[in-house]
Amino acid sequence: MTVWDRPEPPTSPVPLDRERIVAAAVALADEGGLEAVSLRKVAARLNAGPMRLYGYIATKQELFDLMVDEVQGEILPEEQAGDWREALRVLAHRTRQAALRHEWLADLLGGRPSLGPNGLAVTEATLAALDGLADIDTVMRAVETVSAYYTGAIRREIANLRAERATGLSKLDWQRASGPRVTRMLATGRFPALTKAVYDGTDVDAETSFATGLEWVLDAVAARLTRPPA
């Protein structure tokens, strides 16, 4: 029986329900990451005894599942997009925006699919966008490909944000600090492709990089969807 199927216990003496518990856990994670979340800390924030939470949530993993499903509700679009490409684009960007609001989400993306109501609704919206455009196996691979792209891109962006906070160096500060070593290594002539990238490449912000890569992935999916059957 999943956490969503298991009934909640009575709410006395301190009023509790899974909604309040999850809201407190999300707030703790927003403040200090997943390592700041425990049933004991959630209980303390709610002025309840830790053992009372076990009537609602059996394990920390169940709590994480509920937290992810809560944020999935922020990802689900309010309106249906006009075509499959726009639908997948909107879902990808909304996932990135949710992860920037809740950085801990990046640590939980890409695992087993969420079985909560919001997670299932997001999955349904994703698959429905491609329904009828190809056989189901092609649709599944298309969804997996797009998901793999934005999951990786989001994790990289969040990792960079965490590195900035941990080191106190912005991306530009880090580049300046690393510049002398990079210049010496490039001067050896051993890294011609990297040299070209460093000196001739255009540096873009994270949002532009994300959007550009997403369009390329969608182009690849579109080519596969329009390929005649073998």
C-alpha positions in Angstrom: 0.0 0.0 0.0 1.5 3.4 -1.0 1.4 6.4 1.2 -1.4 7.8 -1.0 -3.6 4.7 -0.5 -3.1 4.5 3.3 -5.7 6.4 5.3 -4.7 9.2 7.7 -5.2 8.7 11.5 -7.3 11.0 13.7 -5.9 14.5 14.2 -5.9 14.9 18.0 -4.4 16.3 20.2 -2.4 18.5 17.8 -4.2 18.9 14.5 -2.1 17.2 11.8 -2.6 16.0 8.3 -0.3 15.0 5.4 -0.8 18.4 3.7 0.6 20.2 6.7 3.4 17.7 7.2 4.5 18.0 3.5 4.3 21.8 3.6 6.6 21.9 6.6 9.0 19.4 5.0 9.1 21.4 1.8 9.9 24.6 3.7 12.7 22.9 5.6 14.2 21.5 2.3 13.9 25.0 0.7 15.9 26.4 3.6 18.5 23.8 4.0 18.3 21.1 1.3 17.2 17.5 1.8 19.7 17.0 4.6 17.7 19.4 6.6 14.6 17.2 6.4 13.8 14.5 9.0 10.6 13.4 10.6 11.9 14.8 13.9 12.6 18.2 12.4 9.3 18.3 10.7 7.5 17.4 13.9 9.3 20.1 15.8 8.2 22.7 13.2 4.7 21.5 13.7 4.9 21.4 17.5 4.1 17.8 17.5 5.7 14.7 18.8 7.9 12.8 16.2 6.1 9.5 16.8 2.8 11.1 15.7 4.1 11.6 12.2 4.6 7.9 11.8 0.8 7.5 11.7 0.9 9.6 8.5 4.2 8.8 7.0 6.1 5.5 7.6 9.6 6.5 6.2 11.6 9.4 5.1 11.4 8.1 1.5 7.6 8.4 1.7 8.0 11.9 2.8 10.3 12.7 -0.1 7.8 11.1 -2.5 5.1 13.4 -1.1 7.3 16.4 -1.4 8.1 15.7 -5.0 4.4 15.2 -5.8 3.6 18.5 -4.1 6.1 20.3 -6.4 4.8 18.3 -9.4 1.6 20.3 -8.8 3.6 23.5 -9.6 4.9 21.9 -12.8 1.5 20.8 -14.2 0.4 23.5 -16.8 -2.9 25.2 -16.2 -3.9 25.0 -19.9 -3.3 22.4 -22.6 -0.7 23.5 -25.2 -1.6 23.7 -28.8 0.8 21.1 -30.1 3.1 18.3 -28.8 6.3 20.4 -29.1 4.9 23.3 -27.2 3.5 20.9 -24.6 6.9 19.3 -23.9 8.6 22.7 -24.0 6.3 24.1 -21.4 6.7 21.0 -19.1 10.5 21.2 -19.4 10.7 24.9 -18.6 8.2 24.6 -15.7 10.3 21.7 -14.3 13.4 24.0 -14.4 11.5 26.9 -12.8 10.2 24.6 -10.0 13.8 23.3 -9.4 15.1 26.8 -9.1 12.5 27.5 -6.5 13.1 24.2 -4.8 16.7 23.2 -5.5 16.4 19.9 -3.6 14.1 18.7 -6.4 17.2 18.3 -8.6 18.4 15.6 -6.3 15.2 13.6 -6.7 14.6 14.0 -10.5 15.2 11.1 -12.8 14.4 8.2 -10.5 11.3 6.0 -10.4 8.2 7.8 -11.6 6.0 9.5 -9.1 2.8 7.7 -8.2 1.2 10.6 -6.5 -1.8 12.4 -8.2 0.2 15.3 -9.4 3.1 13.1 -10.7 0.6 10.9 -12.6 -1.1 14.0 -14.0 2.3 15.4 -15.3 3.1 12.0 -16.8 -0.4 11.9 -18.4 0.1 15.4 -19.9 3.5 14.4 -21.3 2.2 11.2 -22.9 -1.0 12.8 -24.1 1.0 15.5 -26.0 2.4 12.8 -28.2 -0.6 10.5 -28.4 -1.4 9.3 -31.9 1.8 10.7 -33.4 3.6 7.4 -33.4 3.5 3.9 -31.9 3.7 3.8 -28.1 7.3 2.6 -28.0 8.4 5.5 -30.1 6.4 7.9 -27.9 8.0 6.4 -24.7 11.5 6.8 -26.1 10.7 10.4 -27.1 9.5 11.2 -23.6 12.5 9.5 -22.1 14.9 11.5 -24.4 13.4 14.9 -23.5 13.2 14.0 -19.8 16.9 12.9 -19.8 17.9 16.2 -21.4 16.1 18.5 -19.0 16.9 16.4 -15.9 20.7 16.6 -16.7 20.6 20.3 -17.6 18.7 21.2 -14.4 21.1 19.1 -12.3 24.1 20.9 -13.9 22.6 24.3 -13.3 21.8 23.6 -9.7 25.3 22.1 -9.1 26.8 25.4 -10.4 24.5 27.5 -8.2 25.6 25.3 -5.2 29.3 25.7 -6.2 28.9 29.5 -6.2 27.5 29.5 -2.7 30.0 27.0 -1.4 33.1 28.8 -2.8 31.8 32.4 -2.7 32.8 32.7 -6.3 30.5 33.6 -9.1 31.0 32.0 -12.5 33.0 35.0 -13.7 35.1 35.1 -10.5 35.9 31.4 -10.9 36.9 31.9 -14.5 39.2 34.7 -13.5 40.7 32.7 -10.7 41.2 29.7 -12.9 42.4 31.7 -15.9 46.2 31.5 -15.3 46.2 27.7 -15.1 43.9 27.3 -18.1 46.0 29.7 -20.2 49.2 27.7 -19.3 47.6 24.4 -20.2 46.2 25.7 -23.5 49.6 27.1 -24.4 51.0 23.6 -24.5 49.1 22.9 -27.7 47.8 19.6 -26.3 44.1 20.8 -26.3 43.4 22.5 -29.7 39.6 21.8 -29.6 39.3 23.2 -26.1 41.5 26.2 -27.0 39.0 27.0 -29.8 36.1 26.7 -27.4 37.7 28.9 -24.8 38.8 31.7 -27.1 36.1 31.6 -29.9 33.0 30.2 -28.1 30.2 32.4 -27.0 29.4 32.2 -23.3 25.6 32.2 -22.7 23.5 32.3 -19.5 21.9 29.1 -18.1 18.4 29.9 -19.3 19.6 30.4 -22.9 21.7 27.3 -22.8 18.7 25.3 -21.5 16.3 26.7 -24.1 18.7 26.1 -27.0 19.5 22.5 -26.0 15.9 21.8 -25.5 15.0 23.0 -29.0 17.7 20.8 -30.5 16.3 17.7 -28.6 12.8 18.6 -29.8 14.1 18.8 -33.3 15.6 15.3 -33.0 12.3 14.0 -31.6 10.4 15.7 -34.4 12.6 14.0 -37.0 11.9 10.6 -35.5 8.2 11.2 -35.3 8.0 12.2 -38.9 10.1 9.3 -40.2 8.1 6.8 -42.2 7.7 3.3 -40.7 10.4 0.8 -41.8 
